[in-house]
Amino acid sequence: MGARVLALDPRHLQILLDVARTGSFSAAAKLRNVSQPAISVAVSQLERQFGTLLLERNRRGVTLTAAGSIVARRAEAIEQQIVAAEAEVRLSGAGIDGPLVIGGTPGALASLIPGAVRLLSRPGKALSLRIVEASDPDLNEMLRTARIDFALTSVGLEQPPADLEEVEIERDGFEVVVAPDHPLMDADVELRELGKEPWVLPSVGGPYRRQVDALFFASQMQIPSNLVRCDSLATTKEIVRLSRYITVFPRKVVIGELAGGTLRSIPLRGAPISRSIGVRRLVRAIASPVASAFIDAMRAAAIKSEEQA
């Protein structure tokens, strides 16, 4: 026997979102320019179809139940897909690929985006691309509500949630990064030789910090006490460039600065840790042509970079 399909009215799903976002039936009615009873009827019909309460009234107004949160999240994904479809039709008529919205953590974005954009940039082709920087938990929620097409982040650190999957694009080793005139020599070093140096490292939490912690643990070294905690890649690079502070970065994160001579890297001797970065997306998600092309371009750019290394 096939799965039961609910004959849901998309307008009722939108009304549920309106009530959840405004916090009241009356505010949702005003937003929709309809009567408040019409809003109540739409929500009641949804609740009958799902067989459970989706909203509950309290002193603060109206809030979603646990079941209501599930339905609202799916409704928001449908809403985003419709918006994307309208934009894709409009852009297609103008000869533009997109829209493509990519979320990611700072290091993964810096490593994977530029090479793919370079490969896709050619005369006569236009691309509508938006890049969103966010934390891993926020990226997961953005995927579930279709606010991004896919996420770029560290992969393989732990099992992803059941509704998400990860695909590796590139692996990159860590190196010590210093200012060009830093007294540290260019020869490779062991991490534990640098315990008394001033450091800049990311704050606790996040995939990059977990990789850094693994690197220090493998080197049998405590996190330095002379430490600036900073989550901004740009700020970390500037601190290192203008001072005697040092940090560890995957090489691809600073490849531009290394090529330009504004930073210098020193390979880590015996460092067993590298990072793996790639795509996180919804399981069974159907990628748009522009999303598939961008993922292919990232793979091609990663292969080309490895060949040139």
C-alpha positions as CSV (number, residue, x, y, z in Angstrom):
1,M,0.0,0.0,0.0
2,G,1.3,3.4,-0.9
3,A,2.0,6.2,1.6
4,R,-0.9,8.4,2.5
5,V,-0.7,11.8,0.8
6,L,-2.3,14.8,2.6
7,A,-4.1,17.2,0.2
8,L,-2.6,20.3,1.8
9,D,-3.5,23.7,0.7
10,P,-0.3,25.8,0.3
11,R,-2.2,28.9,1.4
12,H,-2.9,27.3,4.7
13,L,0.8,26.5,5.2
14,Q,1.6,30.1,4.5
15,I,-1.1,31.2,7.0
16,L,0.5,29.0,9.6
17,L,3.8,30.7,9.0
18,D,2.2,34.1,9.2
19,V,0.7,33.3,12.6
20,A,4.0,31.9,13.9
21,R,5.9,34.9,12.7
22,T,3.5,37.5,14.0
23,G,2.6,35.7,17.2
24,S,-1.2,36.2,16.9
25,F,-4.2,35.3,14.7
26,S,-5.3,39.0,14.5
27,A,-1.8,40.1,13.3
28,A,-1.8,37.4,10.7
29,A,-5.3,38.4,9.6
30,K,-4.2,42.0,9.2
31,L,-1.1,40.9,7.2
32,R,-3.3,38.8,4.9
33,N,-6.1,41.4,4.7
34,V,-8.6,38.7,5.7
35,S,-10.9,38.2,8.8
36,Q,-9.5,36.6,11.9
37,P,-12.0,33.7,11.7
38,A,-10.7,32.9,8.2
39,I,-7.2,32.5,9.7
40,S,-8.6,30.3,12.5
41,V,-10.4,28.1,10.0
42,A,-7.3,27.6,7.9
43,V,-5.2,26.6,10.9
44,S,-8.0,24.3,12.2
45,Q,-8.1,22.5,8.8
46,L,-4.4,21.9,8.9
47,E,-4.6,20.6,12.4
48,R,-7.4,18.2,11.4
49,Q,-5.3,17.0,8.4
50,F,-2.2,16.4,10.6
51,G,-4.3,15.0,13.5
52,T,-2.6,17.2,16.1
53,L,-2.4,20.7,17.5
54,L,0.0,22.9,15.6
55,L,-0.5,26.1,17.6
56,E,-1.1,26.8,21.3
57,R,-2.4,30.0,22.9
58,N,-0.7,31.4,26.0
59,R,-0.3,34.7,27.8
60,R,2.4,35.8,25.4
61,G,0.2,35.1,22.3
62,V,0.4,32.1,20.0
63,T,3.3,29.7,19.7
64,L,4.1,26.6,17.7
65,T,3.8,23.2,19.3
66,A,6.5,20.6,18.6
67,A,4.5,19.3,15.7
68,G,3.8,22.8,14.5
69,S,7.5,23.6,14.4
70,I,8.0,20.6,12.1
71,V,5.3,21.7,9.8
72,A,6.4,25.3,9.9
73,R,9.9,24.4,9.0
74,R,8.7,22.4,6.0
75,A,6.4,25.2,5.0
76,E,9.3,27.6,5.1
77,A,11.2,25.3,2.8
78,I,8.3,25.3,0.4
79,E,8.1,29.1,0.6
80,Q,11.8,29.4,-0.2
81,Q,11.6,27.0,-3.1
82,I,8.8,29.0,-4.7
83,V,10.8,32.3,-4.2
84,A,13.8,30.6,-5.8
85,A,11.7,29.3,-8.7
86,E,10.4,32.7,-9.4
87,A,13.9,34.2,-9.3
88,E,15.3,31.4,-11.5
89,V,12.6,32.0,-14.2
90,R,13.3,35.7,-14.1
91,L,17.1,35.3,-14.3
92,S,16.8,32.7,-17.1
93,G,14.9,35.1,-19.2
94,A,17.8,37.5,-18.8
95,G,20.4,34.9,-19.7
96,I,21.7,34.6,-16.1
97,D,22.5,31.3,-14.2
98,G,21.0,31.2,-10.8
99,P,20.1,32.1,-8.2
100,L,22.6,30.1,-6.2
101,V,22.9,30.6,-2.5
102,I,25.8,29.0,-0.7
103,G,26.3,29.0,3.0
104,G,29.5,28.0,4.8
105,T,32.1,28.4,7.5
106,P,34.7,31.1,6.8
107,G,37.7,28.8,6.1
108,A,35.7,26.4,3.8
109,L,34.3,29.4,1.9
110,A,37.7,31.0,1.5
111,S,39.2,27.7,0.3
112,L,36.6,26.5,-2.2
113,I,34.7,29.5,-3.5
114,P,37.3,31.5,-5.4
115,G,38.7,28.7,-7.5
116,A,35.2,27.7,-8.6
117,V,34.2,31.2,-9.4
118,R,37.3,31.6,-11.5
119,L,36.6,28.5,-13.5
120,L,32.9,29.5,-14.1
121,S,33.7,33.1,-15.1
122,R,33.9,33.4,-18.8
123,P,32.7,35.9,-21.5
124,G,29.0,35.7,-22.2
125,K,28.1,33.9,-19.0
126,A,26.5,35.6,-16.0
127,L,25.9,34.1,-12.5
128,S,23.7,35.2,-9.7
129,L,25.5,34.0,-6.5
130,R,25.1,34.9,-2.9
131,I,27.4,33.7,-0.2
132,V,26.3,33.4,3.5
133,E,28.8,32.9,6.3
134,A,27.3,31.1,9.3
135,S,28.1,28.5,12.1
136,D,27.5,24.8,11.5
137,P,24.2,24.6,13.5
138,D,22.8,27.6,11.6
139,L,23.9,26.1,8.3
140,N,22.0,22.9,9.1
141,E,18.8,24.9,9.8
142,M,19.3,26.9,6.6
143,L,19.5,23.7,4.6
144,R,16.4,22.3,6.2
145,T,14.4,25.5,5.4
146,A,15.9,25.8,1.8
147,R,17.5,29.2,2.5
148,I,20.7,27.9,1.0
149,D,21.3,25.4,-1.8
150,F,24.2,23.7,0.0
151,A,26.8,24.4,2.7
152,L,30.6,24.4,2.6
153,T,32.2,23.3,5.8
154,S,34.6,20.8,7.4
155,V,33.4,17.3,6.8
156,G,34.1,13.9,8.3
157,L,34.6,15.2,11.8
158,E,31.5,13.4,13.0
159,Q,28.4,11.6,11.7
160,P,26.1,14.3,10.2
161,P,22.4,14.3,11.2
162,A,20.3,11.7,9.5
163,D,18.6,14.2,7.1
164,L,22.0,15.6,5.9
165,E,24.9,14.2,3.9
166,E,28.5,15.3,3.3
167,V,30.7,15.0,0.3
168,E,34.4,15.7,0.5
169,I,35.9,18.1,-2.0
170,E,39.4,18.7,-0.8
171,R,42.0,17.9,1.9
172,D,44.5,20.4,3.1
173,G,47.4,20.2,5.6
174,F,48.1,22.7,8.4
175,E,51.1,25.0,8.5
176,V,52.3,27.6,10.9
177,V,51.7,31.1,9.6
178,V,53.8,34.1,10.5
179,A,54.6,37.6,9.4
180,P,57.2,37.8,6.5
181,D,59.9,39.3,8.9
182,H,59.1,36.9,11.8
183,P,62.4,35.5,13.4
184,L,61.1,31.9,13.0
185,M,63.2,30.2,10.2
186,D,61.6,28.8,7.1
187,A,62.6,25.2,8.0
188,D,59.7,23.0,9.2
189,V,59.0,22.9,12.9
190,E,57.3,20.8,15.4
191,L,54.3,22.3,17.1
192,R,55.5,21.6,20.6
193,E,58.6,23.8,19.8
194,L,56.3,26.8,19.7
195,G,54.6,26.6,23.1
196,K,56.1,29.9,24.3
197,E,55.3,31.9,21.2
198,P,52.2,34.3,21.2
199,W,49.4,32.7,19.3
200,V,46.1,33.6,17.6
201,L,43.6,30.8,17.6
202,P,39.8,30.4,17.1
203,S,37.4,30.4,20.0
204,V,36.2,27.2,21.6
205,G,33.5,25.4,19.5
206,G,33.1,25.0,15.7
207,P,34.7,22.6,13.3
208,Y,37.9,24.6,12.7
209,R,38.6,24.8,16.4
210,R,38.1,21.1,16.8
211,Q,40.6,20.5,14.1
212,V,43.1,22.8,15.8
213,D,42.5,21.0,19.1
214,A,43.2,17.7,17.4
215,L,46.4,19.1,16.0
216,F,47.7,20.2,19.4
217,F,46.6,16.9,21.0
218,A,48.4,14.9,18.4
219,S,51.5,16.9,19.0
220,Q,51.1,16.3,22.8
221,M,51.0,20.0,23.4
222,Q,48.7,22.1,25.6
223,I,46.9,25.1,24.0
224,P,49.2,28.1,24.6
225,S,48.5,30.4,27.5
226,N,49.8,33.5,25.6
227,L,46.8,33.5,23.4
228,V,44.4,35.8,21.5
229,R,41.1,34.1,20.6
230,C,39.7,35.3,17.3
231,D,37.1,33.8,15.0
232,S,37.6,36.3,12.1
233,L,40.0,35.0,9.5
234,A,40.7,38.5,8.2
235,T,41.4,39.8,11.7
236,T,43.6,36.9,12.5
237,K,45.7,37.4,9.4
238,E,46.2,41.1,10.2
239,I,47.3,40.4,13.7
240,V,49.8,37.9,12.5
241,R,51.0,40.2,9.6
242,L,51.6,43.1,11.9
243,S,53.0,41.4,15.0
244,R,55.0,38.5,16.3
245,Y,51.9,36.4,16.9
246,I,51.6,33.1,15.0
247,T,48.7,30.9,14.1
248,V,48.0,27.6,12.2
249,F,46.0,27.7,9.0
250,P,45.3,25.2,6.3
251,R,47.4,26.3,3.4
252,K,44.5,27.1,1.1
253,V,43.1,29.6,3.6
254,V,46.2,31.9,3.1
255,I,47.3,31.0,-0.4
256,G,46.7,34.5,-1.6
257,E,48.7,36.1,1.2
258,L,51.5,33.6,0.8
259,A,51.7,34.3,-3.0
260,G,51.7,38.1,-2.3
261,G,54.3,37.9,0.4
262,T,52.2,39.5,3.1
263,L,52.3,36.3,5.2
264,R,54.8,33.4,5.4
265,S,54.1,29.7,6.2
266,I,56.3,27.1,7.8
267,P,55.4,23.4,7.3
268,L,54.7,21.5,10.5
269,R,57.0,18.5,10.9
270,G,55.2,15.3,11.8
271,A,51.8,16.9,11.8
272,P,49.3,14.0,11.2
273,I,46.2,16.2,11.0
274,S,44.8,17.7,7.9
275,R,41.3,19.1,7.3
276,S,38.7,17.8,5.0
277,I,36.3,20.3,3.5
278,G,33.3,19.8,1.3
279,V,29.6,20.0,0.7
280,R,26.9,19.4,3.2
281,R,23.3,19.1,1.8
282,L,19.9,17.5,2.4
283,V,19.7,13.8,1.7
284,R,18.0,13.2,-1.6
285,A,18.0,16.9,-2.4
286,I,17.7,17.6,-6.1
287,A,20.4,20.0,-7.0
288,S,19.7,22.7,-9.5
289,P,21.8,22.8,-12.7
290,V,23.8,25.8,-11.4
291,A,24.4,24.2,-8.0
292,S,25.7,21.0,-9.7
293,A,27.9,23.0,-12.0
294,F,29.4,24.9,-9.1
295,I,30.1,21.7,-7.1
296,D,31.8,20.3,-10.2
297,A,33.8,23.5,-10.6
298,M,35.0,23.2,-7.0
299,R,36.2,19.7,-7.6
300,A,38.0,20.7,-10.7
301,A,39.6,23.7,-9.0
302,A,40.7,21.4,-6.1
303,I,42.3,18.9,-8.5
304,K,44.1,21.7,-10.4
305,S,45.4,23.2,-7.2
306,E,46.7,19.9,-6.1
307,E,48.5,19.4,-9.4
308,Q,50.1,22.8,-9.1
309,A,51.3,22.3,-5.5
